[in-house]
Amino acid sequence: MAAPTGDMENKRLLRTTALTLLAVGAVAALGVLLVRDQISRSKRDLFSPHPLRRLAALEYLGSVTASVDTVLLLRDFLAWEPRPLLRKRAAAVLVRLEAELATRESEVA
């Protein structure tokens, strides 16, 4: 005797839903890995031999929340960077990050 059609439909629906959820989870995990890699690459490219990569790294650092480590990194970059345009951009980012840290410190005190 054959199984009722309703049971087969339920099993097929359950299997399709499970595979869809598994695929969504895999894509989300891959997305997290790619974002993490991009972030570490952006920090690493700050001292790249290619000026456009350094500019992109500065733009990235300009968008992150201020931290002491980022401020120290930008100070090192300013001492190292030979191009005036990139030094000017780094100085602007540094001023913003230092102001953000000072504001945060005054709120705590």
C-alpha positions in Angstrom: 0.0 0.0 0.0 1.4 3.4 -1.0 2.0 6.2 1.5 -0.5 9.0 1.5 0.3 11.9 -0.8 0.1 14.4 2.1 3.0 12.7 3.9 5.2 12.8 0.8 4.4 16.5 0.3 5.3 17.3 3.9 8.6 15.4 3.7 9.5 17.2 0.4 8.6 20.6 1.9 10.6 19.8 5.1 13.6 18.7 3.0 13.4 21.9 0.8 13.1 24.1 3.8 16.1 22.4 5.5 18.3 22.7 2.4 17.3 26.4 2.0 18.2 27.2 5.6 21.5 25.3 5.2 22.3 27.3 2.1 21.4 30.6 3.7 23.6 29.7 6.7 26.6 28.8 4.4 26.2 32.1 2.5 26.1 34.0 5.8 29.2 32.3 7.1 31.0 33.0 3.9 30.0 36.6 4.1 31.4 36.9 7.6 34.7 35.4 6.5 35.0 37.8 3.5 34.2 40.9 5.7 36.8 39.8 8.3 39.4 39.3 5.5 38.6 42.7 4.0 39.0 44.4 7.3 42.3 42.9 8.0 43.5 43.6 4.5 42.4 47.3 4.8 44.5 47.7 8.0 47.5 45.9 6.3 47.3 48.0 3.2 47.9 51.2 5.2 51.6 50.6 4.6 51.3 49.2 1.1 53.7 50.4 -1.7 50.6 51.3 -3.7 49.2 54.8 -2.9 45.6 53.9 -3.9 45.6 51.0 -1.4 46.9 53.3 1.3 44.2 55.8 0.5 41.5 53.1 0.7 43.0 52.0 4.0 42.8 55.6 5.3 39.2 55.8 4.2 38.4 52.6 6.1 40.2 53.8 9.2 38.2 57.0 8.9 35.0 55.1 9.2 35.8 52.9 12.3 35.2 53.8 15.9 38.1 55.6 17.4 40.6 53.6 19.5 44.0 54.2 21.0 45.5 51.6 18.7 44.1 53.3 15.6 45.4 56.7 16.7 48.9 55.2 17.3 48.8 53.5 13.9 47.9 56.7 12.2 50.7 58.6 14.0 53.1 56.0 12.7 51.7 56.3 9.2 52.1 60.1 9.3 55.7 59.7 10.2 56.2 57.2 7.4 54.1 58.5 4.5 56.1 60.4 1.8 53.1 61.8 -0.1 51.7 65.1 1.1 48.1 64.3 -0.1 48.0 61.1 1.9 49.6 62.7 4.9 47.0 65.5 4.8 44.2 62.9 4.6 45.7 60.9 7.5 46.1 64.0 9.6 42.4 64.8 9.1 41.4 61.3 10.1 43.7 61.5 13.1 42.2 64.8 14.3 38.7 63.3 14.0 39.7 60.1 15.9 41.5 62.1 18.6 38.5 64.3 19.1 36.2 61.3 19.3 38.4 59.7 22.0 38.6 63.0 23.9 34.8 63.3 23.9 34.4 59.8 25.0 37.0 60.3 27.8 35.2 63.5 29.0 31.9 61.7 29.1 33.4 59.0 31.4 35.0 61.5 33.8 
